[in-house]
């Protein structure tokens, strides 16, 4: 008797998930991983192989002397695209959904017209490469992004119109997600440190100063998506009031340290990631403030400094995660490898 359709769909998804996790497995190892019989595992592999999802490779000889074939996901199952937009530079990274190997890395130095440059970079990234069609595009922007995924003011990009980008991605059959650059740093760091539940990342870029907040293990956007617009904090300058990111360098460092100290204590954060040009001075000033007010019962704040470029890395990690989720959904139906958003 054949398996019920729902069970077959679940088994296909589990096989694809296991191969994403392990890279390659023999059919007996797949059976153990899924908790099914070897006959069932072989049937699922045959179905996926016939549909072009799997390839077989030579394995190592077992105790009987027979060589067990390894099962791999096909390399053409799709790609994940990440783009980081700044007024002075656009960077692109395209990677395989299956292996995370990349086949495109593009840097368009500025100055560029952001709207035209972004569309040109996107179209190059959407051109099918050795991994097949792009499944998901994540675009990093120096602007708030609300809960619906829409870009909100203040947007630091000059002459930026997102509508042509949305149309191009839709025409390519991929899914699109915009995300704030500082939020991507926070999401990336949180994915690498899952034991940390409350952290902040603060970055300084040509477009300004931004912050990403992870509270209770979740990204915090605030009521309108503007949480983390750190550079917009009002700061008194004589009789005038300006924005933190417009202060001269030394005053900006001191004001940032004071604002961060308030945030760290007020939110009871356990970790802070700093990505500043003079991050050493910022960390020193912040530690002095926190140590001066420590009561002895509060554990010291853990601070780390990250290299530049993490918004693109965060976008790459997020696009890969989302693309793999779409791949798993397609595996259940075994359609024509559609890319419906």
Long-range contacts (C-beta under 8 A, 24 or more apart in sequence): 3-40, 8-44, 8-47, 9-332, 9-333, 10-332, 11-36, 11-40, 11-44, 12-44, 12-47, 12-48, 12-331, 12-332, 12-334, 13-328, 13-331, 13-332, 15-41, 15-44, 15-45, 15-48, 15-331, 16-48, 16-53, 16-73, 16-327, 16-328, 16-331, 17-328, 19-54, 19-71, 19-72, 19-73, 20-73, 20-98, 20-324, 20-327, 23-72, 23-99, 24-57, 24-70, 24-71, 24-72, 25-70, 25-71, 26-59, 26-68, 26-69, 26-70, 26-71, 27-68, 27-69, 27-71, 28-68, 30-71, 45-71, 47-334, 48-331, 48-334, 51-334, 52-76, 53-77, 53-331, 53-334, 73-98, 74-98, 75-99, 75-130, 75-131, 75-132, 76-130, 76-131, 76-132, 77-131, 77-132, 77-327, 77-337, 78-131, 78-132, 78-133, 78-134, 78-135, 78-323, 78-326, 78-327, 78-337, 78-339, 79-103, 79-129, 79-131, 79-132, 79-133, 79-134, 79-135, 79-323, 80-134, 80-135, 80-136, 80-138, 80-316, 80-319, 80-320, 80-322, 80-323, 81-122, 81-125, 81-126, 81-134, 81-136, 81-137, 81-138, 81-174, 81-319, 82-137, 82-138, 82-139, 82-140, 82-312, 82-315, 82-316, 82-318, 82-319, 83-118, 83-121, 83-122, 83-125, 83-137, 83-138, 83-139, 83-140, 83-312, 83-315, 84-139, 84-140, 84-181, 84-311, 84-312, 84-315, 85-114, 85-118, 85-139, 85-140, 85-141, 85-142, 85-157, 85-160, 86-110, 86-142, 86-157, 86-205, 86-206, 86-207, 87-111, 87-112, 87-114, 87-156, 87-157, 87-158, 87-206, 87-207, 88-112, 88-206, 90-114, 90-117, 90-118, 90-121, 91-309, 91-312, 92-121, 92-124, 92-125, 93-312, 93-315, 93-316, 94-125, 94-129, 94-131, 94-134, 95-131, 95-316, 95-319, 95-320, 96-131, 97-131, 97-135, 97-320, 97-323, 97-324, 97-327, 98-131, 100-320, 101-131, 103-129, 103-130, 103-131, 104-129, 113-158, 113-159, 114-157, 114-158, 114-159, 114-160, 115-159, 115-160, 115-161, 115-164, 118-160, 118-165, 119-164, 119-165, 119-168, 122-165, 122-168, 122-169, 123-168, 126-168, 126-169, 126-172, 126-174, 132-337, 133-172, 133-173, 133-174, 133-337, 133-339, 134-172, 134-174, 134-339, 135-174, 135-175, 135-322, 135-323, 135-326, 135-327, 135-339, 136-174, 136-175, 136-176, 136-177, 136-319, 136-322, 136-323, 136-326, 137-169, 137-174, 137-175, 137-176, 137-177, 137-319, 138-176, 138-177, 138-178, 138-179, 138-184, 138-315, 138-316, 138-318, 138-319, 138-322, 139-165, 139-176, 139-177, 139-178, 139-179, 139-315, 140-179, 140-180, 140-181, 140-184, 140-311, 140-312, 140-314, 140-315, 141-178, 141-179, 141-180, 141-181, 142-180, 142-181, 142-205, 142-207, 142-208, 142-210, 143-180, 144-180, 144-221, 144-224, 144-225, 144-226, 144-227, 144-228, 144-229, 145-178, 145-179, 145-180, 145-183, 145-221, 145-225, 146-221, 146-224, 146-225, 147-221, 147-225, 149-177, 149-178, 150-178, 150-225, 151-178, 152-224, 152-225, 152-226, 154-229, 154-232, 156-207, 156-208, 157-207, 170-341, 172-339, 173-338, 173-339, 173-340, 174-339, 174-341, 175-322, 175-326, 175-339, 175-341, 176-341, 177-318, 177-319, 177-322, 179-314, 179-315, 179-318, 180-210, 180-212, 180-225, 180-228, 181-205, 181-207, 181-210, 181-311, 181-314, 182-210, 182-211, 182-212, 182-228, 182-230, 182-311, 183-212, 183-219, 183-221, 183-228, 183-314, 184-212, 184-310, 184-311, 184-313, 184-314, 184-315, 184-318, 185-212, 185-273, 185-275, 185-306, 185-310, 185-311, 185-314, 186-211, 186-212, 186-213, 186-214, 186-219, 186-273, 186-314, 187-212, 187-214, 187-219, 187-314, 187-317, 187-318, 188-310, 188-313, 188-314, 188-317, 188-318, 189-214, 189-273, 189-306, 189-310, 190-214, 190-217, 190-219, 191-317, 193-271, 196-270, 196-271, 197-270, 198-267, 198-268, 198-269, 198-270, 198-271, 199-269, 199-270, 199-271, 199-272, 199-273, 200-260, 200-263, 200-264, 200-267, 200-269, 200-271, 200-272, 200-273, 201-272, 201-273, 201-274, 201-275, 201-306, 202-230, 202-256, 202-260, 202-272, 202-273, 202-274, 202-275, 202-276, 203-275, 203-276, 203-310, 203-311, 204-275, 204-276, 204-277, 205-311, 208-245, 209-244, 209-245, 209-256, 213-267, 215-267, 230-256, 230-259, 233-259, 249-278, 253-278, 253-281, 253-282, 253-285, 254-285, 256-282, 257-282, 257-285, 257-286, 257-288, 257-289, 258-289, 260-286, 261-286, 261-289, 261-290, 261-293, 264-290, 264-301, 265-290, 265-293, 269-301, 270-299, 270-301, 270-302, 271-301, 271-302, 271-303, 271-304, 272-301, 272-302, 272-303, 272-304, 273-303, 273-304, 273-305, 273-306, 274-303, 274-304, 274-305, 274-306, 275-305, 275-306, 275-307, 275-308, 275-310, 276-305, 279-305, 280-305
